[in-house]
């Protein structure tokens, strides 16, 4: 019987152990570490509240105050103003109902990401909201034109420093709206007969956090 080369066998075993550990990276993701550093002072700037303690009228938030939907990540995101929506409770969770037309540039970001933010501003930012609502972010930097400052929430979602309230949302269900199923007395389908390729999606999203500016 040939003698086993102990030095050769030790080297072989060390190689096997090294290879077996290649796929096991114990370091946290870079994005997560960066997010924690960036938001280290978050709690000193915002109060965290329960959705049941929302200080605003839910109908007024969308119909009169124009909430801003922002979806995407730091390198690529877009915002738009909404005047449709609602807040409620379903599947044992506090939720928002957000309705987005498929023709909007923000729509594709909402489809790609699992979460987004709704931000609420004071009246002095009404001009900035008009820019976000009337211009597309696809061909110009409307955020810069509006004079708003993008920030990243502790969850990694995009919002704005000037907002007085930030609602973080996580998608539960995305549903196409069928205009032909509305009650006959409303005739909502007639409103869209000249835009047959355009439609709305309803995003039912869990409210994960609500932040109020201190």
Secondary structure, 3 states (H helix, E strand, C coil): CCCCCHHHHHHHHHHHHHHHCCCCCCCCCHHHHHHHHHCCCHHHHEEEECHHHCCCCHHHHHHCCCEEEEEEECCEEEEEEECCCEEEEECCEEEEEEEEECCCHHHHHHHHCCEEEEEECCHHHHHHHHHHHHCCCCCCCHHHHHCCCEEECCCCCEEECCCCEEEEEEEEEEEECCHHHCCCCCCHHHHHCCCCCCCEEEEEEEEEEEEEEC
